[in-house]
């Protein structure tokens, strides 16, 4: 048995090492793509985050009929639209031969997507309470309107503030927006910490780390002066980390251990119900014990109650069958009282006057 446990532990440790080596190799490989073509690195990084976001939506959407965690369902819907904006951001990146009339759509789409992502993570906590639900149609409609307005303001109306100027770098609007987004994400961190008991410990830790990586990513994007610069590279790496952690917390867990995320509240409800059942069983046993004790006591005690038909002259009592019984006979039959006969002083004087004379 010990040998099997050691073998299992070693196997798990080996798998973890291989897992981290693979991730490290992927990250190094991505870095080397920048020497060939930065667009290749950017496209691969963004495609990964888009796939993760869409998979997040797919898992929560297919689980919508039995998932009770409205927080996760709300975020899942939100990430569908975030994935759409990130896809446009990837297609509009400088150097991509798709949107050629303006080179910096990508920066505007990035800010729009990050505002949508940060607000989604924050607003979702409103629905974390079990009694607060929403209609999926309304959420879809709201996200559709917001996303459509963002896209139209950038591509059609061109009223979205400029975020990048070639040769000068980031605009004040872009930098201030990144800091505001970081503050919104910090608010999500605080709310997540206050509600950590609603999540499995591992899911909570990974979600928390994912938000921290997103904050670092946003801060990195406040420094670059070129869309192909080092700060831009670091920002995309941390975005990769953030979405990878979301993959670990939601997608991988949702597939391998669905009870930890999709059935979390159902599992908690079952545990609470089992505790309630056990408490009621103990209470019922205690009640039965008390009842038996009382029944035992009652079986040892007989009481008289109600009106007793008694003769005003001889003091006999009439029973339920109509027979007249001596008072001591009746009481003996209807209680556990026992009689010890004697004679009072008045009866002594009346019945035995000679004893009175002797006493005098």
N, C-alpha and C positions, 0 to 999 in steps of 0.2 A: 504493500500500500504506500509506504514512504517512498519507494523507488518510483512508483507511478506518479506521485505528486511532484517529486523532483524533476522527473522527465517532462511533465506538463508545464512546470514553471520555467524550465530551460527552453522548452519549445515556444512558450509565450514570449519570453525575453528575446529569443532569436527573431521571432516575427516582428516584434517592436523595433529591433535594431534594423532589420531589413526594410521596414516601413519608413523609418527616418532616413535611411540611406537613399531610398528611392526618392523621397521628397527632396532631399538635398541635391540629388543628381538632377532632378527636374528644374529646381531653382537655378542651379549652375548652368544647365543647358539653356534656360531662358535668358540668362545674362549674356551668354555667348551669342545669342541671336541678335543682340543689339549691335554687335560689330558687323554683322552682315546687313541687317535692315531693321531699324528701330520699329518700323511699322509692323514687322512680323512679331516682335516681342509684344508690342501694344495690343495687336489683334488677338494673340494667344491668351494674354492675361485677361482681356475683356471678355473673350468668348467663354473662358472658364467661369467667370463671375456670372455671365448671362445664363449659362447652363445650370449653375447652382441655384440661381434665383428662380428660374423657371421650374426646376425640379422641386424646390421648396413649395412653390404654388401647387404643383401637381399632387404632392403628397397631402397637403392640407385640404385641397379641393376634393380629392377622392375620399377623404375621411370626414367630410363636412356633416354627414348624416349622423355620426355617432361621436364626433369629437366635441367635448364640452368646453375645452379651453378656447374661449372666444379671442383671447389675446393672440394665440398662434394662428387661428383662422384669419384674423384681420391682417396680420403681418404677411401671411401667405398670399392673400389677394393683393396686398400692396406691392410685394416683390414681383408680381407679374408685370406691373406697369413700370417698375424700376428697371426690370430686365429690358423692356421695350425701349426706354430712354437710353440705357447703356448700349443697346444695339445701334440706335441712331448715332450715339456718340462715337462708336467704333467706326461706323461707315462714313462719318463726317470728319474724321481725324485728318489733320493736315497731311497731304500726300496721297490720300485715297482718292481715286479718280471718279468720285460719285457726285458729291456736291461741290462743284468747282467755282461757283459764283462768289463764294466767301470762304476764306480759309479757316475761320475760327468759330464755326458753328459748334465744334466739339467742346470748346470751353464753356459755352453757354449751356449746352445739353448736360455737361458734367455737373454744373452748379444746380440746374433744375432737378436732375436725378438725385443728387445728394440732399437737397432740401426735402424732396419727396421721401427719401429713405429715412432721414433723421426724424421727420415729423411722424412718419408711420410708426417708428419704434417708440416714440413718445406717446402718441395718441392711443396706441394699442393698450396701454396700461389702464385706460378708462374702461375697457371691456374685460379686464382681468377678473373682476368680480363675477361670481357665478350667476347673479341675478340680473346682470346687464348683458343683454343680447342685442343683436342687430339683424336687419334683413339684408341678406347677401346682395339682393338686387340693388338696394340703395347704396351699398358700399361700392359695387361695381360702377354704378352710375356716377357717383361722386368722383372716383378715380379716373373714369373716362373723361369727364368734363375737365378736371384739373390737368390731366395729361394733354388733352387736345388744346387747351388754352396755352400751355407751355410750348407745344410744338408750333402752333400758329404764331405765337408772339416771337418765335425765333426765326422760322422759315418764311412765313407769309407777311405778317405785319411788321416784323423787324423792329419791335419796340423793346425787346429784352435787352437789358443793359449790356454794354460791351464788357467782356471779361479779360481780353488779352489784346495787346497792341504789339504788332511785330516790331522788333528792335528795342522796345521799351519794357516789355514784360507784362506782368499782371496789372490790372486796373485796381483802383481802391475798392470798387464794388466787389470784385472777385475776392480780394483779401478779407474784407469785412464779412462777406458771406461765408467764407471758410471758417472764420472765428465764431460766427453765429451758429453755424452747423455744429461746431465742436461743443458749444454751450448746450445746444439742444440734446446732443448725444450724452453729455455729462448729466443732464436731467434724467435721461433714460437709465443711466448707470445707477443713479440714486434710487429711482423707482424700482429697478430690478433688484437692488440690494434689499429694499424694504419688503419685497414680495418673494424673496428667495425660497421661502417655505412652500410656495406653490409649484416649484419645479424640482425635478430630480436633481440631486447634488451635482452630478456630472454635467447635466444639461445646463444648469445654472452657471457653473464655472466656465464652460466653453462659450456660452452666450455673452457672459461678462467680458471675457478676453477678446471676443470678436468685436464688441463695441469699442474697446480700448484700441484695437488695431485700426478700426475705422477712424478714430480720433487722430491717431498718429498719422494716418494716411492723409487726412484733411490738412493737418499742420504742415506736412511735407509739401503739399501743393500751394502753399502760400509763399514759397521761396523761389520757384523756378522762373527763369527768364527765357527759356526755350522749351518748346514742346518736346524736344528730344534731350533735355538736360538731365543731370544726375538727380536733382530733386524730384523731377517727374518720374524717373525710374524708381526711386525709393517709395514714392507715393503709390505707384502701381503694385509694388511688391507687398506693401502693407494692405492694400486692397485685396490682393490675392490671399494673404493670411486671414483677413477678416472673413472672406467668403468661404475659405477652406474650413474655418472653424464653424461657420454656419452649416456647412456640409456635414461636419462631424456631429454637431449638436442636433440637427433636425433630420437631414436626409439619411445619413448612415444609421442613426439611432432609430429613426422611423421605420427603416426597413428591417434591421436586425433585431431591435428590441422595441417594438411598437408600444409596449405597455409603459415604457419610461416617458414617452412624450404624448402619444395620441390617447392612451388609456390612463394617463396620470390621474385625472380627477375621478375616473371610474374606479381605479384601483384604490384611491384614497377613500372613496365612498364605501367600497366593499369592506375596507379595513374598519372604518367607523361603524358600519352596520354590524360587523362581527363583534366589535367591542360592545355595542349596544345590546346585541343578543346575549352575550355572555353576562353582561350586567343584569339583564332582565331574568336570565336563568338563575343567577345568584339571588336576586330579589324574590323570585318565585319560590325557591327552596327555603329562603328565610321565612317567607309568608306561610308556607306549608308547615314549617317547624313551629311557628307561633300558633297556628290553628290547632295543630295536634296537642300542643301544650294546653291551650284553652279548653279543648275538648276533654282532655284528661282531667282538668280541674273541674269542668262542669259535670263530668260523670261522677265526681266525688261529692258534689254539692247539689242538694235539692232545695228549692226555694218555694215559698208560698206567695201567691200574688192574686189580685182581684178581690171580689166580694165573697166573704164566707157566710153562708146561711147558718146562723147559730141560734139555738133556742134561748129565749130571754130568761127562762126559768131554770132549766137544768143544765144549760150551757152545752148541750150536745150539738154536733155539727152534722148537717146533711151533706152526703157525698153526691157524686154525679149520678149515681144509680137511684137516689132517693132514700137511701137508708140513713138512719140517724146513728152517729157514732160518738163515743165519748171523745172529748176534746183531745185527750192525750193519745187515743188510738188514731184519730185522724191525723194529728201532727206527726206521729211516728211513721205513718204510711206515706206521708208526703214530704218528709224531710229526714235528715240524718240526726235530728235531735233526739236525745234520750231523756227520760224523766226519772227524777229521784224524788219520791214522795216525802212530804213532811206536813206540818200543820202550823198555821199562823197563830198569833196570839189571840186574835179576835175569835177564831174558831175554837181555840182552847177554852176561852171564857164561856162560849156559848154551849159547847158540847161537854165540857168537863168542868163544870162549876166547882166541883169538890176540890179540883187541883188549885183553883183560884183561892179557895178558902184556906187550903194548906199553906199556900205561898204567903197569904196574909198573916 
